[in-house]
Amino acid sequence: MVATIPDIGYAGVCKWYHNMASPPERMTRSAKRMAEFLVHGAVPLDKIMCIVVKTDAMRATLKTMMAASEWDIPVLTKRGCFYG
């Protein structure tokens, strides 16, 4: 498993995201993986547990933005959660 986020109890996903002919549950694996990141329309802010970013620089930017707002949730740097 890669891309674990133990801070919020997320066990992570397998690094393999391509489809396979068998077993059947792996035939649509790529679509299911991307569904984790898909939002249509809007998401209520109280449903978001944390924001995960790739770099500490982006984390600092978001923390600055949050300091100017009433919304304050954890911002975590987890390089393994991103492709590339």
N, C-alpha and C positions, 0 to 999 in steps of 0.2 A: 504494500500500500504506500502511496505517496500523497502528498498534500494533506496531511493530517492537521487538524486544528484542535489540539487537546484543550486549549483554553476555553472552548465552548462545547466540548464533548463530541466533536466531529471526527469520526474514525478515518475519514479520507476515502479516496477513490484509487482504484488500480491505475497504474500509468498507461495501461493498454486501453485504447479507446476505439480501435477499429473493429468493424463487424467481422464475424466468423460464421461459417456454414453450420457449425454445431459447437456446443449444444444450443438448443433453440433460444435460450435467454440471451445469447450473445449475438443473435442475428440483427438486432437493432441497437447494439451497444452505443454506437457513435451518437445517435439521436438522443438517447437517454442521457448520455454524459453532458451534451450541450444543453439539455433541458434544465440542468441545475442553474444555468446562468441566464435563462430566458425570462424576461418580464414583459407582460403585455399590458399596457395602460399604466397602472400604478400599483404600488405596494404600500400598505399602511406602515408608517415608520415604526410603530410599536411591534411589528413583526420581524424587524431586522435586529439580529443579535450582535453583529459586529460588521465591520468593513475590513476586508483583507486587501492589502496592497502589496506590490512587488518590491518596492524600495523604501528605505527609511526616509528618503527625501519626500516621497509622496505622503508617507505617514505624517511627517511634520507639517506639510501643507494642509492636510485634512484636519489635524488637531488644531491648527490655527483657525481654520474656518469654524470648527465646532465651538471653539472658545467664544466666538462672536454670536453664537446661536444658543437656543435652549436645548438643542439636541446633543446628547453626550453619550456615545456608546464606544466600546473598545475599537481601536484601529490597530490591526495586527499586520506586521510585516512577515509574509510567508512566501518566499520565492518559489517554493515547490508547488504552489497552487496555480501557477501560470505556465502556459506553453512558451517554450523558447528561452 
